[in-house]
Amino acid sequence: MIARLRGKVLEAYPNRLVVDTGGVGYEVHVPLSTFDRLHAAEGVTVDLRTHLNVSPRDMVHTLYGFATEEERDIFLLLIDRVSGVGPSVALAVLNGMPPARFKACVAAGDVAELSRIKGLGKKTAERIILELKDKVGVADTWQEVASGQMAPATADAELALMALGYKQVDARKAIRKVIDAQPDATVEELVRGALRSMQ
């Protein structure tokens, strides 16, 4: 699994980059938000969080890249937790609205706004809201952040662990242990510490 990629951009297109790492050019599909945030252009050095998707039907390997953990976590939640949503729909979501707005739409159950994303449609928007709320409890976490009951770093770490397949209750418990020992921990430190305690 390729989890992170750092290198120089050889080719830059709004939805795709070719990144040179150690003399190998990796083709990476990116959402527009990542492309804009990185100011991706030929010759620029980028640092991407990545996900390697393997299509079981035709064994195609596709690498997806993201500027932030938040973007990657939303992408993983969508493809892993919502039936019928694959990488192309998950990228459409990230292209259609900022991550914070997407979270707010799911938390509020705003089908109308989600269904305005190009390539989504009302039924898919309804399924995304229903399955993220029912299967994962994602909306509850996002509402706790919005109401000030949970720090954004804690929420991001919890969602990252849930995207990796951990139950929300277990993720929350493990993160709480890390916070008790290290109150000012970053998202990455929270995730690493929680993973260690859950092994």
Summary of the structure (lengths in Angstrom):
residues: 199
radius of gyration: 17.1
end to end distance: 19.3
largest distance: 47.5
contacts: 625
relative contact order: 0.09
helix: 53%
strand: 19%
